[in-house]
Amino acid sequence: MGKIGGFKEYNRADESNIVVQERVTNYNEFTIPLAKDKIKEQGSRCMDCGIPFCHSACPLGNLIPDFNDMVHQEEWQSALNILQSTNNFPEFTGRLCPAPCEKSCVLGIIKDPISIENIEKSIVERGFAEGWIKPQPPEVRTGKTVAVIGSGPAGLATAQQLNRAGHSVTVFERDNAIGGLLRYGIPNFKLEKGIIDRRVAILEAEGIVFKTNVNVGVNYSIDQLNSFDSIVLCGGSTERRGLPTKGADSKGVVQAMTFLTQQTKSLYGEVIPDQIKATGKNVIVIGGGDTGSDCVGTSNRQGALSVTNFEIMPKPPVGRSETTPWPFWPLQLKTSSSHEEGCGRNWLINTKEFIANESGQLTALKTVEVEWKLKPGQRPELIEKEGSEKIWPCDLALLALGFTGPEKTLSDQLGIKIDARNNYFATNYQTNVPHIFTAGDMRRGQSLIVWAISEGREAAREVDLYLMGYTNLPTKGNGDLPSL
């Protein structure tokens, strides 16, 4: 697995970035790829660890040591073959996945882990550049029809796997372009949309039909939907969490996803009436996750006067916490490229009031410092610190607080049960309505892109089994090694 002793010979290397002053002037991706010989060195670092914990940490069960070894040997086509056997869209995960595999890398116990995500991205981009990634339509059609609702990573993975099984697949998307959150929730500087278009063109050439501006249950009837032999609901978790705080209805208090979606749409020529922009404003982003980080990067590119980030939780440690030892996902401080571009970060801050002027326009936020009191066997208690109230100038407050579950339009009309976590209930991805399945965030709740793809693949296998009585689609971590 890689070069014997390679981990002692080579240090970890990652892509570099275009300097901040240049990259914030546009919305393009700004990473600078490593040279091929340097990527080979990174693959050579993969050690013969005996038990590759990276496998169990990856929701897709990617065969990581195997493709690392092929990169070490400069067998790039073989590396791509192995990578594609478990991951439909490595060009997405190679840019967006937080790489839980790297946090469980055995080498990470003593040194910097293998740069798995960057190797993955390098393999797939080499595959596109060399023309190795081509449409692979099925040789035989089954005569069965499947409707996939939602074109995010779960929906696209479901569609490709079912199409490979020979079923005729139609993907319905209520927005005007394919991709779901990949398209409108992820800023261009993290994922240029041509990357999505490139993959969708392949899926169309393989025989998948895409229909945009179709909102099932609204402008497309349930009766029409039920004409399909099977239905897979992959609409995502889209109910945005609000902040029940005084003044939350003020002008200038905006959901993060509204802000990000508008920017992406305007970037591609759509006219957005009264577009919400950070230009010349004091911006406060409430929420410290990836969406909050995306708001920071977008605000800086729009020319915000200042950008501040609030997080109600304590500041994580720089290194691993004792509570999350290897190989677990670590409780650890994450500083994104957007934070590096300019952002004041504040932890243990709770917003008490959104302050607006007489016309209802937001002008400031009132906050209080907090601490968490731990009680054995009980939920942590949030305690406000007396005398710690503070007024922050603010013209635009962006709420990046996550999602509470999927919308219920489809579940109500289709008679789908809801589970205790407010998601669509399913057993082995099958809902209480036998021919209807569900996958991705709609089933498991807000999660990672790599989980969405995994869910789509697993759901497709269950649908194929339901339709045919048997299935040849692969199980997790057991790839089908497509030809190139």
C-alpha positions as CSV (number, residue, x, y, z in Angstrom):
1,M,0.0,0.0,0.0
2,G,2.1,2.8,-1.3
3,K,5.9,2.9,-0.9
4,I,7.4,0.9,1.9
5,G,8.6,3.5,4.4
6,G,7.2,6.3,2.2
7,F,5.5,7.9,5.2
8,K,8.9,8.5,6.7
9,E,10.4,9.8,3.5
10,Y,7.7,12.3,2.5
11,N,5.7,14.9,4.5
12,R,2.1,15.6,3.9
13,A,1.4,18.2,1.2
14,D,-1.9,19.9,0.3
15,E,-3.0,22.1,-2.5
16,S,-2.1,25.8,-2.0
17,N,-4.4,28.7,-2.5
18,I,-4.3,31.9,-4.5
19,V,-3.5,34.8,-2.2
20,V,-6.5,36.3,-0.3
21,Q,-6.2,39.7,-1.9
22,E,-6.7,38.2,-5.4
23,R,-9.2,35.5,-4.8
24,V,-11.7,37.6,-3.0
25,T,-12.1,39.7,-6.1
26,N,-14.0,36.9,-7.8
27,Y,-16.1,33.8,-7.2
28,N,-13.8,31.2,-8.9
29,E,-12.2,28.2,-7.3
30,F,-8.8,29.3,-5.9
31,T,-6.9,26.1,-5.1
32,I,-3.6,25.4,-6.9
33,P,-3.2,21.7,-7.7
34,L,-0.1,19.8,-6.8
35,A,2.1,18.5,-9.6
36,K,1.7,14.9,-10.6
37,D,5.0,13.9,-9.0
38,K,3.9,15.4,-5.7
39,I,0.6,13.6,-5.8
40,K,2.5,10.4,-6.4
41,E,4.5,11.1,-3.3
42,Q,1.3,11.6,-1.3
43,G,0.0,8.2,-2.5
44,S,3.4,6.7,-1.5
45,R,2.9,7.8,2.1
46,C,0.0,5.3,2.5
47,M,1.4,2.7,4.9
48,D,0.8,-1.0,5.2
49,C,-1.3,-0.4,8.4
50,G,-2.9,-3.8,8.5
51,I,-6.4,-2.5,9.3
52,P,-7.2,0.5,7.3
53,F,-9.5,2.5,9.6
54,C,-10.1,4.9,6.7
55,H,-12.5,2.3,5.3
56,S,-14.8,2.3,8.3
57,A,-14.7,6.1,8.6
58,C,-15.8,6.6,5.0
59,P,-19.6,6.3,4.5
60,L,-19.0,5.0,1.0
61,G,-16.5,2.4,2.1
62,N,-14.0,3.8,-0.5
63,L,-11.0,1.5,-1.2
64,I,-8.6,4.1,-0.1
65,P,-5.3,2.2,0.3
66,D,-6.0,0.5,-3.1
67,F,-6.2,3.7,-5.1
68,N,-3.4,5.3,-3.1
69,D,-1.2,2.3,-4.2
70,M,-2.2,2.8,-7.8
71,V,-1.2,6.5,-7.6
72,H,2.1,5.5,-6.1
73,Q,2.7,3.2,-9.0
74,E,1.4,5.9,-11.5
75,E,-1.4,3.6,-12.6
76,W,-3.8,6.4,-12.8
77,Q,-6.5,4.6,-14.8
78,S,-6.5,1.8,-12.3
79,A,-6.8,4.3,-9.5
80,L,-9.8,5.9,-11.2
81,N,-11.4,2.5,-11.7
82,I,-11.1,1.7,-8.0
83,L,-12.3,5.1,-7.0
84,Q,-15.3,5.1,-9.2
85,S,-16.3,1.6,-8.1
86,T,-17.6,3.0,-4.7
87,N,-18.0,6.7,-5.4
88,N,-20.2,8.1,-8.2
89,F,-19.0,11.6,-7.9
90,P,-15.4,12.0,-6.6
91,E,-15.2,15.4,-8.2
92,F,-17.8,16.6,-5.6
93,T,-16.5,14.8,-2.6
94,G,-12.9,15.7,-3.5
95,R,-13.9,19.4,-3.1
96,L,-16.6,19.3,-0.4
97,C,-16.2,16.3,1.9
98,P,-14.7,17.1,5.3
99,A,-12.7,13.8,4.9
100,P,-13.6,11.7,8.0
101,C,-11.3,9.1,6.4
102,E,-8.3,11.4,7.1
103,K,-9.2,11.8,10.7
104,S,-9.1,8.0,11.2
105,C,-6.0,7.4,9.1
106,V,-3.6,5.2,11.1
107,L,-0.6,7.3,10.1
108,G,-2.4,10.2,11.8
109,I,-1.6,8.8,15.2
110,I,2.1,9.8,14.8
111,K,2.2,12.1,11.8
112,D,0.0,14.1,9.5
113,P,-2.5,11.7,7.9
114,I,-2.5,10.8,4.2
115,S,-4.0,13.6,2.1
116,I,-6.8,11.3,0.9
117,E,-9.3,14.0,-0.3
118,N,-6.7,15.7,-2.5
119,I,-5.6,12.4,-4.0
120,E,-9.2,11.6,-4.8
121,K,-9.7,14.9,-6.5
122,S,-6.5,14.6,-8.4
123,I,-7.5,11.1,-9.7
124,V,-10.9,12.2,-11.0
125,E,-9.7,15.4,-12.5
126,R,-6.9,13.4,-14.3
127,G,-9.7,11.0,-15.5
128,F,-11.7,13.9,-17.0
129,A,-8.6,15.5,-18.5
130,E,-7.5,12.3,-20.2
131,G,-11.0,11.4,-21.5
132,W,-11.3,8.3,-19.4
133,I,-14.6,9.2,-17.8
134,K,-17.2,8.4,-20.5
135,P,-21.0,7.7,-20.5
136,Q,-21.8,4.0,-19.8
137,P,-25.4,3.4,-20.8
138,P,-26.8,0.0,-19.8
139,E,-26.8,-2.7,-22.5
140,V,-30.3,-3.9,-21.6
141,R,-33.4,-2.1,-20.3
142,T,-35.7,-3.7,-17.8
143,G,-38.9,-1.9,-18.9
144,K,-39.3,-0.6,-15.3
145,T,-39.6,3.2,-14.7
146,V,-38.4,5.1,-11.6
147,A,-39.0,8.7,-10.6
148,V,-36.3,10.4,-8.5
149,I,-37.5,13.5,-6.7
150,G,-34.6,15.9,-6.0
151,S,-31.3,16.3,-7.9
152,G,-28.8,16.7,-5.1
153,P,-26.0,14.2,-4.6
154,A,-28.4,11.6,-3.1
155,G,-30.8,11.9,-6.0
156,L,-28.1,11.8,-8.6
157,A,-26.4,8.8,-7.1
158,T,-29.7,7.0,-6.9
159,A,-30.5,7.8,-10.5
160,Q,-27.1,6.7,-11.9
161,Q,-27.2,3.4,-10.0
162,L,-30.7,2.5,-11.1
163,N,-29.9,3.5,-14.6
164,R,-26.9,1.2,-14.5
165,A,-29.4,-1.6,-13.5
166,G,-31.3,-0.9,-16.7
167,H,-34.3,0.9,-15.4
168,S,-35.6,4.1,-17.1
169,V,-35.0,6.9,-14.6
170,T,-36.5,10.4,-14.6
171,V,-35.2,13.0,-12.2
172,F,-37.5,15.8,-11.1
173,E,-36.0,19.1,-9.8
174,R,-38.1,22.0,-8.7
175,D,-35.4,24.6,-9.3
176,N,-34.3,25.7,-12.8
177,A,-31.1,23.7,-12.8
178,I,-29.8,20.4,-11.6
179,G,-27.7,19.9,-8.5
180,G,-29.8,20.8,-5.4
181,L,-27.6,22.3,-2.7
182,L,-24.5,21.5,-4.8
183,R,-25.8,24.1,-7.3
184,Y,-27.3,26.8,-5.1
185,G,-26.1,26.1,-1.5
186,I,-22.4,25.8,-2.2
187,P,-20.6,28.9,-3.3
188,N,-18.8,28.9,-6.6
189,F,-15.4,29.5,-5.0
190,K,-15.8,26.0,-3.4
191,L,-17.5,24.3,-6.4
192,E,-17.7,25.9,-9.8
193,K,-21.0,24.9,-11.4
194,G,-19.3,23.7,-14.6
195,I,-18.2,20.7,-12.5
196,I,-21.9,19.8,-12.0
197,D,-22.8,20.4,-15.7
198,R,-19.9,18.2,-16.8
199,R,-21.3,15.3,-14.7
200,V,-24.9,15.9,-15.6
201,A,-24.0,15.7,-19.3
202,I,-22.6,12.3,-18.7
203,L,-25.7,11.1,-16.9
204,E,-27.9,12.4,-19.7
205,A,-25.8,10.5,-22.2
206,E,-26.3,7.4,-20.1
207,G,-30.0,7.8,-20.6
208,I,-31.2,9.5,-17.5
209,V,-34.0,12.1,-18.1
210,F,-33.9,15.4,-16.2
211,K,-36.9,17.7,-15.7
212,T,-36.3,21.1,-14.1
213,N,-38.9,23.6,-12.8
214,V,-41.0,20.6,-11.8
215,N,-42.3,20.9,-8.2
216,V,-43.9,17.5,-7.5
217,G,-47.2,17.9,-5.6
218,V,-47.4,21.6,-6.7
219,N,-47.2,21.9,-10.5
220,Y,-46.9,18.1,-11.1
221,S,-49.6,15.9,-9.8
222,I,-49.2,13.0,-7.5
223,D,-51.4,11.0,-9.9
224,Q,-48.7,11.5,-12.6
225,L,-46.0,10.5,-10.2
226,N,-47.7,7.3,-9.3
227,S,-47.6,6.2,-12.9
228,F,-43.9,5.2,-12.2
229,D,-43.1,1.7,-11.0
230,S,-41.2,3.1,-8.1
231,I,-40.5,6.5,-6.6
232,V,-37.4,7.6,-4.7
233,L,-37.7,10.8,-2.6
234,C,-34.4,12.6,-2.3
235,G,-35.6,16.2,-1.6
236,G,-33.2,16.9,1.2
237,S,-33.6,18.6,4.6
238,T,-34.8,22.1,3.7
239,E,-36.8,23.4,6.6
240,R,-34.4,26.1,7.9
241,R,-33.9,26.6,11.6
242,G,-34.9,30.1,12.8
243,L,-33.9,32.0,15.9
244,P,-36.9,32.8,18.2
245,T,-35.4,36.1,19.4
246,K,-37.0,39.5,19.7
247,G,-36.7,41.5,16.4
248,A,-36.1,38.4,14.3
249,D,-38.6,39.6,11.7
250,S,-36.5,42.8,11.1
251,K,-35.4,43.7,7.6
252,G,-31.9,42.5,7.3
253,V,-32.3,39.2,9.3
254,V,-31.9,36.7,6.6
255,Q,-31.6,32.9,6.3
256,A,-28.1,31.9,5.1
257,M,-29.4,29.7,2.3
258,T,-31.5,32.6,0.9
259,F,-28.4,34.8,0.8
260,L,-26.1,32.1,-0.8
261,T,-28.7,31.0,-3.4
262,Q,-29.3,34.5,-4.5
263,Q,-25.6,35.2,-5.0
264,T,-25.1,32.0,-7.1
265,K,-28.2,32.7,-9.3
266,S,-27.1,36.3,-9.9
267,L,-23.6,35.0,-10.8
268,Y,-25.2,33.0,-13.6
269,G,-27.2,35.8,-15.1
270,E,-30.5,35.5,-13.2
271,V,-32.1,38.8,-12.3
272,I,-32.8,38.8,-8.5
273,P,-35.2,41.6,-7.5
274,D,-34.0,43.3,-4.3
275,Q,-31.1,40.9,-4.0
276,I,-29.7,40.7,-0.5
277,K,-26.1,41.8,-0.5
278,A,-23.4,42.5,2.1
279,T,-21.8,45.3,0.2
280,G,-20.8,48.1,2.6
281,K,-22.6,46.5,5.5
282,N,-21.6,45.3,9.0
283,V,-22.4,41.6,8.6
284,I,-22.9,39.2,11.5
285,V,-23.1,35.4,10.7
286,I,-24.8,33.4,13.4
287,G,-23.7,29.8,13.3
288,G,-20.2,28.4,13.1
289,G,-20.6,25.5,10.6
290,D,-19.7,25.2,6.9
291,T,-22.7,27.2,5.8
292,G,-21.7,30.0,8.2
293,S,-18.2,29.9,6.7
294,D,-19.7,30.1,3.2
295,C,-21.5,33.2,4.2
296,V,-18.3,34.7,5.5
297,G,-16.5,34.1,2.2
298,T,-19.5,35.4,0.1
299,S,-19.8,38.5,2.3
300,N,-16.1,39.3,1.8
301,R,-16.4,39.0,-1.9
302,Q,-19.5,41.3,-2.0
303,G,-17.4,44.0,-0.2
304,A,-18.8,43.9,3.3
305,L,-17.6,46.6,5.7
306,S,-17.0,44.0,8.4
307,V,-17.8,40.4,8.9
308,T,-18.2,38.8,12.4
309,N,-19.1,35.2,13.2
310,F,-21.0,34.1,16.4
311,E,-21.0,30.6,17.8
312,I,-23.0,29.7,20.9
313,M,-20.7,26.7,21.7
314,P,-17.2,26.9,23.3
315,K,-14.2,27.4,21.2
316,P,-12.9,23.9,20.2
317,P,-9.3,23.0,21.0
318,V,-6.6,23.3,18.3
319,G,-5.7,19.6,18.7
320,R,-7.8,16.6,19.4
321,S,-9.9,16.6,22.5
322,E,-9.6,13.8,25.0
323,T,-13.3,13.1,24.4
324,T,-12.7,12.3,20.7
325,P,-9.5,10.2,20.5
326,W,-8.3,8.6,17.3
327,P,-10.0,7.2,15.2
328,F,-13.1,9.2,16.0
329,W,-14.1,12.4,14.3
330,P,-12.3,15.0,16.5
331,L,-13.7,17.9,18.4
332,Q,-11.2,20.3,17.0
333,L,-11.0,24.0,15.8
334,K,-11.6,24.3,12.1
335,T,-10.4,27.4,10.4
336,S,-11.7,27.5,6.8
337,S,-10.3,29.4,3.8
338,S,-13.2,31.9,4.3
339,H,-12.2,32.6,7.9
340,E,-8.7,33.3,6.7
341,E,-10.0,35.9,4.3
342,G,-11.2,38.1,7.1
343,C,-13.6,37.4,9.9
344,G,-14.0,38.2,13.6
345,R,-14.8,34.9,15.4
346,N,-16.6,34.8,18.7
347,W,-17.6,31.8,20.8
348,L,-20.0,31.4,23.7
349,I,-22.1,34.3,22.4
350,N,-26.0,34.2,22.4
351,T,-28.1,36.7,20.5
352,K,-30.7,38.3,22.8
353,E,-32.3,40.8,20.4
354,F,-32.2,42.1,16.8
355,I,-32.5,45.9,17.1
356,A,-34.2,47.8,14.3
357,N,-34.9,51.4,13.5
358,E,-38.4,52.9,13.1
359,S,-38.7,51.6,9.5
360,G,-37.9,48.0,10.7
361,Q,-34.4,47.9,9.3
362,L,-31.8,46.0,11.3
363,T,-29.2,48.3,12.8
364,A,-27.6,46.3,15.7
365,L,-27.6,43.0,17.7
366,K,-27.7,42.7,21.4
367,T,-25.7,39.7,22.8
368,V,-24.8,38.1,26.0
369,E,-21.9,35.9,26.9
370,V,-22.8,32.4,28.1
371,E,-21.3,29.3,29.6
372,W,-22.4,25.7,29.6
373,K,-22.9,24.0,32.9
374,L,-22.5,20.2,32.8
375,K,-24.6,18.0,35.0
376,P,-24.0,14.2,35.2
377,G,-26.8,12.4,33.4
378,Q,-28.5,15.6,32.2
379,R,-28.4,17.8,29.2
380,P,-25.9,20.7,29.5
381,E,-27.5,23.9,30.9
382,L,-26.9,27.3,29.2
383,I,-26.0,30.0,31.7
384,E,-25.9,33.7,30.8
385,K,-23.1,35.7,32.4
386,E,-24.4,38.8,34.3
387,G,-23.2,42.1,33.0
388,S,-21.9,40.7,29.7
389,E,-24.5,42.3,27.4
390,K,-23.1,44.0,24.3
391,I,-24.4,45.9,21.3
392,W,-22.9,45.1,18.0
393,P,-23.5,47.3,14.9
394,C,-25.2,45.2,12.3
395,D,-26.9,45.8,9.0
396,L,-27.2,42.2,7.9
397,A,-27.6,39.2,10.1
398,L,-27.2,35.8,8.4
399,L,-28.7,32.8,10.2
400,A,-26.6,29.7,9.5
401,L,-28.3,27.4,12.0
402,G,-28.9,24.3,10.0
403,F,-32.1,22.5,9.1
404,T,-34.9,20.9,11.1
405,G,-36.0,18.4,8.5
406,P,-37.6,17.9,5.1
407,E,-40.7,19.8,3.9
408,K,-43.9,17.8,4.4
409,T,-45.6,18.6,1.1
410,L,-44.7,15.2,-0.4
411,S,-45.2,13.2,2.8
412,D,-48.7,14.6,3.3
413,Q,-49.8,14.0,-0.2
414,L,-48.2,10.5,-0.5
415,G,-49.1,9.3,3.0
416,I,-45.5,8.9,4.1
417,K,-44.9,8.4,7.9
418,I,-42.6,10.8,9.7
419,D,-40.1,9.5,12.3
420,A,-39.2,10.8,15.8
421,R,-36.5,13.1,14.3
422,N,-39.0,14.8,11.9
423,N,-37.6,12.9,8.8
424,Y,-39.3,10.6,6.4
425,F,-39.6,7.2,8.0
426,A,-38.1,4.3,6.1
427,T,-37.0,0.7,6.7
428,N,-34.1,-0.2,4.4
429,Y,-34.9,3.0,2.6
430,Q,-38.5,1.8,1.9
431,T,-41.3,4.0,3.3
432,N,-44.6,2.7,4.6
433,V,-45.9,3.0,1.0
434,P,-44.2,-0.1,-0.6
435,H,-43.2,1.4,-4.0
436,I,-41.9,4.6,-2.5
437,F,-38.4,4.9,-1.1
438,T,-36.4,7.7,0.4
439,A,-32.7,8.6,0.8
440,G,-30.3,11.3,1.8
441,D,-31.0,14.1,4.2
442,M,-34.7,13.6,3.7
443,R,-34.3,10.2,5.4
444,R,-31.3,10.7,7.8
445,G,-31.5,14.4,8.5
446,Q,-28.9,17.1,7.6
447,S,-25.6,15.4,6.9
448,L,-22.5,15.2,4.8
449,I,-22.3,14.9,1.0
450,V,-20.5,11.6,1.3
451,W,-23.4,10.3,3.3
452,A,-25.9,11.5,0.6
453,I,-24.1,9.6,-2.1
454,S,-23.9,6.5,0.1
455,E,-27.6,6.7,0.8
456,G,-28.4,7.1,-2.8
457,R,-26.4,4.0,-3.8
458,E,-27.9,1.9,-1.0
459,A,-31.4,3.1,-1.8
460,A,-31.0,2.2,-5.4
461,R,-30.0,-1.3,-4.5
462,E,-33.2,-1.7,-2.4
463,V,-35.3,-0.3,-5.3
464,D,-33.7,-2.7,-7.8
465,L,-34.4,-5.6,-5.4
466,Y,-38.0,-4.5,-5.0
467,L,-38.6,-4.1,-8.8
468,M,-36.8,-7.3,-9.9
469,G,-36.7,-9.6,-7.0
470,Y,-32.9,-9.7,-7.1
471,T,-30.1,-7.1,-7.6
472,N,-26.6,-7.0,-8.9
473,L,-25.9,-3.5,-7.7
474,P,-23.0,-3.4,-5.3
475,T,-23.2,-3.1,-1.5
476,K,-21.3,-0.5,0.4
477,G,-17.5,-0.8,0.0
478,N,-17.9,-3.6,-2.6
479,G,-17.5,-1.8,-5.9
480,D,-18.5,-3.0,-9.3
481,L,-15.4,-1.7,-11.1
482,P,-16.8,-0.1,-14.2
483,S,-14.8,-0.4,-17.4
484,L,-13.0,2.7,-18.7
